């Protein structure tokens, strides 16, 4: 019996009790799907529900009496071994071994589809993450968003959403100007501007800009007048830097559907159109020669200048136009993942969302991530050999590999600051969480190979009632929970829940394996349905671990 089947049985019992007059309840009050969850303490049963507490008052009954009647009706449902009432009216439900064990076959048959759900079916989501300025290699903060953002995109897609991954390419503004001036200075052998960028990568890019120009038969950009030199180094330098960022992300397993250029907002007239729309709705006003947006009407701490007194667009103008552009492209939800230095950005952008007639925190969601610190030999890792002042994506991958980096960055809530121990992540021991989960998957694969060599085949038999050991009940209970975990991770925008769940499954599998519940017979022992049925459970665990790791963008190795 799957969790969905149990929920349906609960709803069926409620409907029948209303139909026969036992519960004086409006049928519309019965939830479309009765919520069930795993009890905190395993000895309390396989599943629990508080539906009696939710509905008893509406039915004019004591919650415990309501629960007792519901328990009596559930006792007749095949597959339910016992129903116990706890506290004021909680129902703790135990399944019989056969009903619980049937899940193993269901998971194997569903394969990669197991865990997927339709929570967000029909929803178009634009998920913007990383969006680092192309003024240097991708640093560790951006790497965290790469791992978490891509995992979130996978989780939302597994919950039925149509997800577009988008990278906002910041190729406009003062930072790009400083980047260009830094390249020019380095190419000419001069000191970098005081507000410029350092690091070996600046030299590498400056040299490449010169080499490319000369190879194409163009004038040496170092000899051009200052304005022309800055433009030459800006155009080609940004192109080279962004190509490097894209390649690093691709090597990290992260690719985007859309790379949106900030410059296009200004060149296409999108900023002017957005401003005009806000003017028409009465949310703009002029003061001190500038054009302002009345964001205080929508909860912001102050109104915002959109067009400055000199006629230039303020930074928020691009943000306004970009949000409107996404909505006009047909996205129902715009989700933007930002660094910890962007807390002040939330109020103004939610005001922009409301000014366009949208619903803040629904049509627009802003997720704020915290810092990542790297530790090696017990000491903070402070700088990159190439970038000088930052740790880059390539530094992290070189130190621990893609799988360990992605898993470690995804397994903690993004609103928490984390310390990554590089020594731990490089270890092939159970202390290393990614190794622990991947090893569990590799172990399931090894059991499958050994079973095949011994002639144990799933298709030759299955008897769910034979999965009656406590370790099997624990493992099956966890496997049953996977669809709920995926749906919750998507709903809460917390893909780390999938990683923590995978670790629980790995732990339960290792314990089951250690109980000598053998899949392969000893010596000349005859192959029985017990061996075959355990192979179904082994392979079901393998499938769930592979599906969970896949949602995190982490490989599921067959051998380790």
C-alpha positions in Angstrom: 0.0 0.0 0.0 1.5 3.3 -1.1 1.0 6.6 0.9 -1.5 7.8 -1.8 -3.5 4.6 -1.5 -3.6 5.0 2.2 -4.7 8.6 1.9 -7.5 7.5 -0.5 -8.6 4.8 2.0 -8.9 7.4 4.7 -10.9 9.7 2.5 -13.1 6.8 1.5 -13.8 6.0 5.1 -14.7 9.7 5.7 -17.0 9.8 2.7 -18.8 6.6 3.7 -19.3 7.9 7.3 -20.8 11.1 6.0 -23.0 9.3 3.5 -24.5 6.9 6.2 -25.1 9.8 8.6 -22.4 8.8 11.2 -20.6 12.1 10.7 -22.8 15.2 10.4 -20.3 16.9 8.1 -20.7 18.9 4.9 -19.1 16.7 2.2 -17.3 19.8 0.9 -15.3 19.8 4.2 -13.6 16.5 3.4 -10.2 17.3 2.0 -9.5 16.2 -1.6 -6.4 14.5 -0.3 -6.1 13.5 3.4 -2.7 14.4 4.8 -0.6 11.6 6.2 3.0 11.7 7.5 5.6 9.5 9.1 5.4 9.5 12.9 8.5 10.9 14.6 8.9 7.7 16.6 8.9 4.6 14.4 7.3 2.4 17.1 4.1 4.5 16.8 3.4 3.0 13.4 4.0 3.4 9.7 1.8 6.5 9.2 -0.2 9.0 11.2 -2.8 11.6 10.5 -4.5 14.4 12.4 -7.6 14.5 10.1 -9.9 13.7 13.1 -8.7 16.8 14.9 -9.3 18.9 11.7 -12.9 17.7 11.1 -14.3 16.8 14.5 -15.5 20.2 15.5 -17.2 20.7 12.1 -19.0 17.4 12.7 -20.0 18.5 16.3 -18.0 15.6 17.8 -15.3 15.1 20.3 -12.1 14.5 18.3 -11.2 11.3 20.0 -14.7 9.9 19.4 -14.4 11.0 15.8 -11.0 9.2 15.6 -12.4 6.0 17.2 -15.1 5.7 14.5 -12.6 6.4 11.7 -10.3 3.8 13.2 -13.0 1.2 13.3 -13.8 1.7 9.6 -10.1 1.6 8.6 -9.7 -1.7 10.4 -11.7 -3.3 7.6 -9.3 -2.0 4.8 -7.1 -4.7 3.4 -3.4 -4.0 4.1 -4.0 -2.1 7.3 -2.9 -4.2 10.2 -3.8 -1.8 13.1 -5.0 1.7 13.9 -4.2 3.2 17.2 -5.5 6.5 18.7 -3.0 8.8 20.4 -3.5 11.9 22.4 -6.6 13.9 21.7 -7.3 12.2 18.3 -4.3 11.4 16.3 -4.5 8.2 14.3 -1.4 6.0 14.1 -1.6 3.4 11.3 0.3 0.2 10.9 0.4 -1.7 7.6 0.8 -5.4 7.4 4.0 -6.7 5.8 2.5 -7.6 2.5 0.9 -4.2 2.1 4.1 -2.4 3.0 6.3 -4.6 0.9 4.2 -4.2 -2.2 5.8 -0.8 -2.6 9.1 -2.4 -3.5 7.7 -3.8 -6.7 5.9 -0.5 -7.5 9.0 1.5 -7.2 11.0 -0.8 -9.5 8.2 -0.7 -12.1 8.0 3.1 -12.0 11.7 3.5 -12.3 12.9 7.0 -12.9 9.4 8.3 -12.6 9.1 7.3 -9.0 8.9 10.4 -6.8 7.6 12.7 -9.5 4.3 14.5 -8.8 2.0 17.0 -10.4 2.0 19.6 -7.6 3.0 22.4 -10.1 1.5 21.0 -13.3 0.8 23.8 -15.7 2.9 26.3 -13.9 5.6 28.2 -15.9 8.5 29.2 -13.7 11.4 31.4 -14.7 14.3 30.5 -12.3 17.1 33.0 -12.4 20.3 32.1 -10.5 24.1 32.7 -10.4 23.9 35.8 -12.8 27.5 36.7 -11.7 29.0 39.8 -13.3 31.4 38.8 -16.1 34.2 40.7 -14.4 36.0 37.7 -13.0 35.8 33.9 -12.5 32.7 32.6 -10.8 33.4 32.8 -7.0 32.3 30.4 -4.3 29.0 32.3 -3.5 27.9 32.0 -7.1 29.0 28.3 -7.1 26.6 27.7 -4.2 23.7 29.2 -6.2 24.8 27.1 -9.2 24.4 23.9 -7.2 21.3 24.9 -5.3 19.6 26.6 -8.3 20.1 23.7 -10.6 18.8 21.3 -8.0 15.8 23.5 -7.3 15.1 23.5 -11.1 15.2 19.7 -11.2 12.9 19.4 -8.1 10.4 21.9 -9.5 10.4 20.0 -12.8 9.9 16.7 -11.0 6.8 18.4 -9.4 5.3 19.2 -12.8 6.5 22.7 -13.4 7.7 24.0 -16.7 11.0 25.5 -15.6 13.3 27.8 -17.6 16.8 28.3 -16.1 17.9 31.9 -16.8 21.2 33.7 -16.4 21.1 37.5 -16.3 24.2 38.7 -18.1 25.3 42.0 -16.5 27.1 43.6 -19.4 26.1 47.2 -18.6 27.2 49.7 -16.0 30.0 50.8 -13.8 31.5 47.4 -12.9 32.0 46.6 -16.6 33.7 50.0 -17.1 36.1 49.2 -14.2 36.8 45.8 -15.7 37.6 47.4 -19.1 39.9 49.9 -17.5 41.7 47.2 -15.6 42.3 45.2 -18.8 43.7 48.2 -20.6 46.0 49.1 -17.7 47.3 45.5 -17.5 47.8 45.2 -21.3 49.8 48.5 -21.3 51.9 47.4 -18.3 50.4 50.1 -16.1 49.1 49.9 -12.5 45.5 48.8 -12.2 43.0 51.5 -11.4 42.4 51.9 -7.7 38.8 50.7 -8.1 39.8 48.1 -10.6 40.2 44.3 -10.7 43.3 42.3 -9.9 44.3 38.7 -10.2 46.2 36.6 -12.8 43.0 36.2 -14.8 43.1 39.9 -15.8 46.5 39.5 -17.3 45.4 36.3 -19.2 42.3 38.0 -20.6 44.2 41.2 -21.6 46.8 39.2 -23.4 44.1 37.2 -25.2 42.3 40.4 -26.3 45.6 41.6 -27.8 46.4 38.2 -29.4 42.9 37.9 -31.0 43.1 41.5 -32.4 46.5 40.9 -34.0 45.5 37.5 -35.4 42.5 39.1 -37.1 44.7 41.8 -38.7 43.2 44.5 -36.5 45.2 47.3 -34.9 46.9 46.5 -31.6 44.2 47.6 -29.1 46.9 48.8 -26.7 47.8 51.6 -29.1 44.3 52.9 -29.6 43.2 56.2 -28.0 41.9 55.6 -24.4 38.2 55.6 -25.2 38.6 53.3 -28.2 41.0 51.0 -26.2 38.5 50.7 -23.4 35.7 49.8 -25.8 37.9 47.2 -27.5 39.0 45.6 -24.3 35.4 45.8 -22.9 33.7 44.1 -25.8 36.2 41.3 -26.2 37.1 41.0 -22.6 33.5 40.6 -21.4 33.0 38.0 -24.2 36.0 36.0 -23.1 35.2 36.2 -19.4 31.6 35.1 -19.9 32.7 32.3 -22.1 34.9 31.1 -19.3 32.1 31.3 -16.8 29.7 29.4 -19.1 32.3 26.7 -19.6 33.0 26.4 -15.9 29.3 26.1 -15.2 28.9 23.5 -17.9 31.7 21.5 -16.5 29.9 21.7 -13.1 26.8 20.2 -14.7 24.8 23.5 -14.9 23.5 24.8 -18.2 21.0 27.6 -18.8 18.1 27.8 -21.2 18.3 31.6 -21.5 21.3 34.0 -21.2 19.7 37.4 -21.0 21.8 40.4 -21.7 21.2 43.5 -19.5 22.3 45.7 -22.4 19.3 44.5 -24.4 16.9 46.1 -22.0 18.3 49.5 -22.8 18.9 49.0 -26.5 15.5 47.5 -27.2 13.5 50.2 -25.4 12.3 47.8 -22.7 13.1 50.2 -20.0 11.2 53.0 -21.7 8.2 50.7 -22.2 8.2 49.6 -18.5 8.5 53.2 -17.3 5.6 54.3 -19.6 3.4 51.5 -18.3 4.0 52.6 -14.7 3.3 56.2 -15.7 0.0 55.2 -17.1 -1.0 53.4 -13.9 -0.2 56.5 -11.9 2.7 55.1 -9.9 5.4 57.5 -11.2 6.0 61.1 -10.3 8.6 63.8 -11.0 10.6 65.6 -8.3 14.0 67.3 -8.3 14.3 66.8 -12.0 14.1 63.0 -11.6 11.4 60.4 -12.3 10.4 58.4 -9.2 8.4 55.2 -8.5 6.0 55.3 -5.6 7.3 52.1 -4.0 6.3 53.3 -0.5 2.7 52.7 -1.6 3.6 49.0 -1.7 5.6 48.6 1.5 9.1 49.8 0.5 10.9 52.0 3.0 11.3 54.9 0.5 10.4 55.8 -3.1 13.0 55.0 -5.8 14.5 57.1 -8.5 14.0 55.4 -11.9 15.3 58.1 -14.3 17.9 60.4 -12.8 17.9 64.2 -13.2 20.6 63.8 -15.9 18.3 61.6 -18.0 20.2 58.4 -17.3 18.4 55.3 -16.1 19.0 54.3 -12.5 20.0 50.7 -11.7 16.4 49.8 -10.7 15.2 50.8 -14.2 16.8 47.7 -15.6 15.3 45.6 -12.8 11.8 46.9 -13.5 12.1 46.3 -17.2 13.5 42.8 -16.7 10.7 41.7 -14.4 8.1 43.0 -16.8 9.9 41.2 -19.7 9.7 37.9 -17.8 6.0 38.3 -17.1 5.4 39.2 -20.7 7.2 36.1 -21.8 4.4 34.1 -20.1 6.0 33.1 -16.8 3.6 32.6 -13.9 6.3 32.7 -11.3 9.5 34.6 -11.4 12.0 33.2 -8.9 15.3 35.0 -8.4 18.1 33.7 -6.2 20.3 36.4 -4.7 23.4 36.6 -2.4 23.3 37.7 1.2 24.2 41.3 0.3 20.8 41.7 -1.4 18.4 41.8 1.5 17.6 45.5 0.8 16.6 44.5 -2.7 13.6 42.5 -1.5 11.3 45.4 -0.5 11.8 47.5 -3.6 11.3 44.5 -6.0 8.2 43.4 -4.2 6.9 46.9 -4.6 7.7 46.8 -8.3 5.8 43.5 -8.6 2.8 45.1 -6.9 3.0 48.3 -9.0 2.5 46.1 -12.1 -0.6 44.6 -10.5 1.0 41.3 -9.6 1.1 39.5 -6.2 4.3 39.8 -4.3 5.8 36.5 -3.1 3.6 34.7 -5.6 4.4 36.1 -9.0 7.8 37.2 -7.8 9.9 35.2 -5.3 13.3 36.3 -4.0 15.5 33.7 -2.3 18.4 35.0 -0.3 21.5 32.8 0.2 24.2 33.0 2.8 27.9 32.8 2.6 30.1 29.7 2.1 33.4 29.4 3.9 36.1 26.8 2.8 38.2 25.1 5.4 41.3 23.0 4.9 43.6 21.6 7.6 41.4 23.3 10.1 42.1 26.7 8.7 40.1 29.0 6.4 41.0 28.9 2.7 41.3 32.6 1.8 42.3 33.1 -1.8 42.6 31.6 -5.2 45.9 31.3 -7.0 44.4 32.7 -10.2 41.7 35.1 -9.1 43.8 36.5 -6.2 41.1 37.6 -3.8 38.3 35.0 -4.2 37.8 31.2 -4.3 36.5 30.2 -7.7 34.4 27.3 -9.0 37.4 25.8 -10.6 39.3 25.9 -7.3 36.5 24.0 -5.6 36.1 21.4 -8.3 39.9 20.8 -8.4 39.9 20.3 -4.7 37.0 17.8 -4.2 35.4 17.1 -7.6 32.0 18.0 -9.1 29.9 15.5 -7.2 31.2 16.3 -3.8 31.0 20.1 -4.4 27.4 20.0 -5.7 26.2 17.7 -3.0 27.9 19.6 -0.2 26.6 22.9 -1.4 23.0 21.5 -1.8 22.6 19.6 1.4 22.2 22.6 3.7 19.4 25.2 3.7 20.6 28.1 1.5 19.6 30.7 4.1 22.3 29.2 6.4 26.0 30.1 6.3 28.0 26.9 5.8 31.6 25.8 6.2 32.9 23.3 3.7 35.7 21.1 5.0 37.7 20.2 1.9 39.6 17.5 3.7 36.3 15.8 4.7 34.8 16.0 1.2 37.9 14.4 -0.3 37.6 11.4 2.1 36.3 8.0 0.9 34.6 7.3 4.3 31.2 7.4 5.7 32.0 10.7 7.4 31.7 12.3 3.9 28.0 12.6 3.2 28.2 12.3 -0.6 30.4 9.2 -0.3 28.0 7.7 2.2 25.0 8.1 -0.2 26.9 7.2 -3.4 28.4 4.1 -1.6 24.9 2.9 -0.7 23.9 3.2 -4.3 27.1 1.3 -5.4 26.4 -1.3 -2.8 22.9 -1.9 -4.2 24.4 -2.3 -7.7 26.9 -4.8 -6.4 24.2 -6.8 -4.7 22.3 -6.8 -8.1 25.4 -8.0 -9.9 26.0 -10.8 -7.4 22.3 -11.8 -7.6 22.5 -12.1 -11.4 25.6 -14.3 -11.2 23.9 -16.5 -8.6 20.7 -16.8 -10.7 18.4 -14.8 -8.5 15.9 -13.1 -10.7 13.1 -10.7 -9.7 10.8 -12.0 -12.4 10.8 -15.5 -10.9 8.9 -14.5 -7.8 7.7 -11.9 -5.3 6.0 -12.3 -2.0 5.7 -9.0 -0.2 4.8 -10.7 3.1 8.3 -12.0 3.4 9.6 -8.5 4.0 8.7 -8.8 7.6 12.0 -7.8 9.4 12.1 -4.5 11.3 14.9 -3.3 9.1 12.8 -3.9 6.1 9.8 -2.0 7.5 12.1 0.9 8.3 13.5 0.9 4.8 10.2 0.6 3.1 8.7 3.4 5.2 11.5 5.7 4.0 11.2 4.7 0.4 7.4 5.4 0.5 8.2 8.9 1.7 10.1 9.9 -1.4 7.3 11.5 -3.4 6.3 13.6 -0.4 9.9 14.8 0.1 10.2 15.8 -3.5 6.9 17.7 -3.4 7.8 19.4 -0.1 11.3 20.4 -1.4 9.7 22.0 -4.4 6.9 23.7 -2.4 9.3 25.2 0.1 12.1 25.8 -2.4 14.4 23.7 -0.3 16.3 21.1 -2.4 18.5 20.3 0.6 15.6 18.2 1.9 16.3 15.7 -0.9 19.9 15.3 0.2 19.1 14.8 3.8 16.4 12.3 2.8 19.0 10.4 0.7 21.3 10.1 3.7 18.4 8.6 5.7 17.7 6.0 3.0 21.4 5.2 2.7 21.6 4.7 6.5 18.5 2.4 6.5 19.9 0.4 3.6 23.3 -0.1 5.2 21.5 -1.3 8.4 19.3 -3.7 6.4 22.4 -5.0 4.6 24.1 -5.6 7.9 21.2 -7.6 9.2 22.2 -10.4 6.7 18.8 -10.4 5.0 20.5 -12.1 2.1 19.6 -11.6 -1.5 22.2 -14.2 -2.7 21.9 -17.7 -1.0 24.8 -19.1 1.1 26.8 -21.8 -0.7 24.4 -24.5 -2.1 21.4 -23.0 -0.4 18.3 -23.1 -2.6 17.0 -19.9 -4.2 13.6 -19.0 -2.7 11.1 -16.2 -3.0 12.6 -14.6 0.1 15.8 -14.0 -1.9 13.9 -12.8 -5.0 11.7 -10.5 -2.9 14.7 -9.0 -1.1 16.2 -8.3 -4.6 13.1 -6.3 -5.4 13.7 -4.2 -2.2 17.4 -3.9 -3.0 16.6 -2.6 -6.5 13.8 -0.3 -5.2 16.4 1.3 -2.9 18.8 1.6 -5.8 16.2 3.4 -7.8 15.2 5.8 -5.1 18.9 6.7 -4.4 19.5 7.2 -8.1 16.4 9.4 -8.4 17.4 11.5 -5.4 21.0 12.0 -6.5 19.7 12.9 -10.0 17.6 15.7 -8.5 20.8 17.1 -7.0 22.7 16.8 -10.2 25.0 14.2 -8.6 26.0 10.9 -10.2 24.9 7.5 -8.9 28.0 5.3 -9.4 27.7 1.5 -10.0 31.1 0.9 -8.5 33.2 2.7 -5.9 
